[in-house]
Amino acid sequence: MVEETPVPMEHNPHADDLLMPKVVYILYILGPFVTFTGIIGVIIAYVYQGSAPDWLKTHYRFQIRTFWMGLAFLIPGILLTMVLIGWLVLLFWVVWLIVRSVKGMKTLGERRPVEQVERWSF
């Protein structure tokens, strides 16, 4: 009888690298409902982007841009709530933020870089 030697499990040194981008996406999804999670998320993205592999850097850049673009929707939305159109802007911001974050998480789960990081759309 031939004795089989166990096959060593491959250790992926970047498996843990997916945790922080996931945390940022989750913080962004919680952002419309829990104060300051977006700010915490963008700080994490800024801190971790330098040491990430290139494909993961696209996620961090996407997350940073999502924060700043979202702020460009959020501030006018808040200011315009007195005129009622601000509520529509805020609703758009919530949907936009959640869709971008979910799509980013999906791409991250597939271990693919974000394509078109510079886009404003979903």
VMD Tcl script that draws the C-alpha trace (Angstrom):
set ca {
  {0.00 0.00 0.00}
  {1.39 3.40 -1.01}
  {1.34 6.00 1.71}
  {0.08 9.35 0.49}
  {1.85 12.42 1.70}
  {-0.45 15.23 2.67}
  {-0.57 18.10 0.25}
  {0.38 21.31 2.03}
  {-2.30 23.92 1.93}
  {-1.31 26.93 -0.09}
  {-0.95 29.96 2.05}
  {-2.20 33.07 0.38}
  {-0.29 35.95 1.94}
  {-2.92 38.40 0.70}
  {-6.01 36.58 2.02}
  {-6.12 38.90 5.01}
  {-5.80 41.90 2.70}
  {-9.48 41.56 1.78}
  {-10.67 42.29 5.32}
  {-10.07 46.04 5.42}
  {-11.64 46.85 2.04}
  {-14.68 44.81 3.12}
  {-14.83 46.78 6.35}
  {-14.72 50.06 4.41}
  {-17.55 48.96 2.10}
  {-19.64 47.92 5.10}
  {-18.94 51.22 6.86}
  {-20.07 53.06 3.72}
  {-23.29 51.03 3.55}
  {-23.96 51.93 7.18}
  {-23.08 55.59 6.54}
  {-26.57 56.89 5.78}
  {-27.88 55.31 8.98}
  {-24.97 55.62 11.45}
  {-23.06 58.87 11.86}
  {-19.31 59.03 11.15}
  {-18.92 55.55 9.64}
  {-18.09 57.08 6.26}
  {-15.31 59.19 7.78}
  {-13.89 56.13 9.54}
  {-14.08 54.20 6.26}
  {-12.21 56.80 4.23}
  {-9.50 57.06 6.90}
  {-9.03 53.27 6.74}
  {-8.86 53.43 2.93}
  {-6.19 56.15 3.05}
  {-4.13 54.24 5.63}
  {-4.21 50.85 3.88}
  {-3.90 51.88 0.24}
  {-0.10 52.28 0.32}
  {0.73 48.71 1.33}
  {-1.92 46.97 -0.78}
  {-1.28 44.96 -3.95}
  {-2.02 46.87 -7.16}
  {-5.41 45.26 -7.82}
  {-6.50 46.07 -4.27}
  {-5.29 49.65 -4.58}
  {-8.04 50.15 -7.16}
  {-10.60 49.30 -4.47}
  {-9.09 51.78 -2.03}
  {-9.01 54.52 -4.70}
  {-12.62 53.69 -5.58}
  {-13.59 53.92 -1.90}
  {-11.78 57.23 -1.41}
  {-13.42 58.70 -4.51}
  {-16.79 57.36 -3.38}
  {-16.43 59.23 -0.09}
  {-15.52 62.57 -1.70}
  {-18.09 62.28 -4.48}
  {-20.71 61.31 -1.91}
  {-19.85 64.42 0.07}
  {-20.48 66.43 -3.10}
  {-24.05 65.05 -3.07}
  {-24.55 65.11 0.69}
  {-23.72 68.74 1.42}
  {-26.03 70.28 -1.22}
  {-28.70 67.73 -0.26}
  {-28.59 68.83 3.36}
  {-28.59 72.52 2.41}
  {-31.53 72.06 0.05}
  {-33.76 70.15 2.48}
  {-35.45 73.44 3.35}
  {-36.55 73.69 -0.27}
  {-37.68 70.03 -0.28}
  {-35.62 69.07 -3.35}
  {-32.82 68.28 -0.91}
  {-34.71 65.19 0.25}
  {-34.58 63.84 -3.30}
  {-30.87 64.58 -3.48}
  {-30.34 62.78 -0.17}
  {-32.39 59.81 -1.35}
  {-30.29 59.66 -4.51}
  {-27.12 59.82 -2.39}
  {-28.25 56.89 -0.21}
  {-29.11 54.70 -3.22}
  {-25.94 55.73 -5.08}
  {-23.72 55.00 -2.06}
  {-25.26 51.61 -1.32}
  {-25.18 50.46 -4.95}
  {-21.54 51.52 -5.40}
  {-20.54 49.80 -2.16}
  {-22.37 46.57 -2.97}
  {-20.89 46.45 -6.48}
  {-17.45 47.12 -5.01}
  {-17.90 44.28 -2.51}
  {-18.97 41.96 -5.30}
  {-15.88 42.82 -7.33}
  {-13.70 42.42 -4.24}
  {-15.22 39.00 -3.54}
  {-14.31 37.98 -7.09}
  {-10.76 39.21 -6.42}
  {-10.88 41.55 -9.38}
  {-9.73 45.18 -9.55}
  {-12.29 47.95 -9.90}
  {-12.55 49.02 -13.50}
  {-13.04 52.71 -14.24}
  {-12.18 53.97 -10.77}
  {-12.75 57.55 -11.93}
  {-16.42 57.10 -12.87}
  {-19.20 58.91 -10.99}
  {-21.92 56.41 -11.87}
  {-22.83 53.21 -10.07}
}
mol new
graphics top color blue
foreach p $ca { graphics top sphere $p radius 0.5 }
foreach p [lrange $ca 0 end-1] q [lrange $ca 1 end] { graphics top cylinder $p $q radius 0.2 }
display resetview
